[in-house]
């Protein structure tokens, strides 16, 4: 897991962070935030945790 504080959580900033901190083919799990348009060489799974109130199967 990698975390970084950012001033603006826009599409460009998030994409740059993902590209710099993950390898091609990595599965990225997000909360479904609309700015999370990730590079096509990464896999993406959006999980709306507030709607399910449980741990998503991919993480448990």
N, C-alpha and C positions, 0 to 999 in steps of 0.2 A: 504494500500500500504506500502510495506517495501522496503527500499533502503539500499545498503551497498556498499562502495567502496572496490574493490578487486584489488589485484596486478595482478592476472592472471585470466582471464575469461574462464577457461577451464571447461570441463564436470564435473569433480570431485568437483570443487569449487561451481559451480552453483547448482549441485544436493544437496550438503550439505546445502547450503543456503535455498533452497526450503524446504528440509526436516525439518530443524530447525525452519522455520518461517511460515509454513502452516499446516493445518490439513488434514487428509486423506479425499479424495473426493473433495478437493478444485480445482477449475478451474483456471489454470495458463495460462495467455495470454502473449505470447512472440512475438517477431518480426521474428521468424523463424530461428534464429541463430542456426547453426548446432550443437553447443555444448549443446544445451538445450534438452538433453535426460533426461527427468524427471522421478522420481520414478513412477512405475506403479500404485500406489494407489492414484496418483494425475491425474486429467484430464488436457489435454493440448490442446490449440487452438493457432495455429500460424497465425499471421496477418502481411502480408508484407505491411506496411503502406506507404512506399515510392512508391510502385507500384499503389496504389489506390488514394492517395492524399485526403483521407477523413477519417472521424472517422469510425472505424469498428462498425457494428451493435451491437456487444456484449457490447460495451462501451457507446453507445449513447442511 
